[in-house]
Amino acid sequence: MGFDLFFNSPYGHRGKFLIDSAIGQAANAKVVSGLAQTLLQFSGSDAAEIVEFSLLSPHSKIWIEEG
C-alpha cells in the first residue's frame, strides 16, 4: 500500500511531476540524494565512483521495477 501511495497518489512521486515537471525533478533529486549513500554501500569498490557519478546526475531517477 505504501509503495503505491509513494508512486501513484496525487501527492506522491508521479503526482509531483503532474503538478509541474520542475517540482517533480526536485522531489526526485531529494529522494535520490537521500538514498545515494546507502546505495553506494552496495556497489563494489571498483564501481563506486561511476555509481556515485550516476546518482549525482540530474538525469538519475527512481522508478518502479517493472520486470
HELIX and SHEET records of a PDB file:
HELIX    1   1 GLY A    2  ASN A    8  1                                   7    
HELIX    2   2 HIS A   13  ILE A   19  1                                   7    
HELIX    3   3 SER A   21  GLN A   41  1                                  21    
HELIX    4   4 ALA A   48  LEU A   56  1                                   9    
END                                                                             
